[in-house]
């Protein structure tokens, strides 16, 4: 694993929990609904689209002091490339392995349905207001965040070595290098300043 150049302001070490914070893909799916409302109205109700378009309405601080006050020792915002890119960057920055479950990552139902409509991977979709934190007690961190109205779940842990494992039942896969954000498949000029 080649170390990812990033300012490590916190600490991440083997044995810590990984906590997904916010909803993966919510910013991207809301952008799609706003841009493609006319074509989606034949598939979804107006009220559903209104809810989906407003599905991204919060920002999370990226200052480590905020995360430390809640019990985290490191935090990586998701943003472009989605939560899988954030997991890749975080593990690469510390040259450590991780194991996590995709099923444990919080997703909004409207994000799932919009992604199904366009054949997109919600975990690789624009995810502002979402990120990954490392904490000695991920359960406590997730509980603190949920009390503040922020969705959060323990999704895995930090390990020795360099493997980035995706677990699911009896199978294990490996996280691939970040790919182009899925939003570009539907809104190709989104990142050009639109």
Phi, psi and omega in degrees: 000129174275130182298134178275129180283119183197145177284109179275103183268347182240219183213138173219132182213159180305142180098342178286156175275153171254131181239124173277133183241131181082183181259124177296135174076358185296320180295317180293317180292324176296321178296320179296315180299317180295322183278332186241026184307316184298321179281336180277340184297336178284343183254328185233155179288159178300317180297320180295316179294324177297316178296316181294322180293332179263011185292349178239105184217029178214158174240148176248138178294145176253005177286131184298330180300321177299312183293322177297325179295339179262353179111003177271154176250347178203154181213139176230117177291149181279286179064222183294135182092350175079188185291333178292324176295321178296317178298319179298311181297315183296312181293323179291326180297329181255001182052046179236156176276162176218157168223137183207163179250125176299321183298338181276345183287127181296129176228143171279146179298323180294328176296316179301313184290322177294319178296320177297320180301323183251004179067041183253154175267112184296339181280347177247017183258145180321125189223056172297153182072021183217153177186188181230133178241149173252137182208148176295325178233086183296326179298317179293319178298312180299319179296316178299318180293317180297325177297332178272005179084015181254122178297139181201149179206144172288125184245348182173206183209164176270140183230162170291161179091198184233359183291136176249093189262136173254118182259151178195099181065238181265359183256153176229130174240179182234139180293130178272161175308145180305141179249175178301142180304136181300335181300330181295339178290331183255320180236078189300336183257012184304317185274002178272011178110007178284000000 
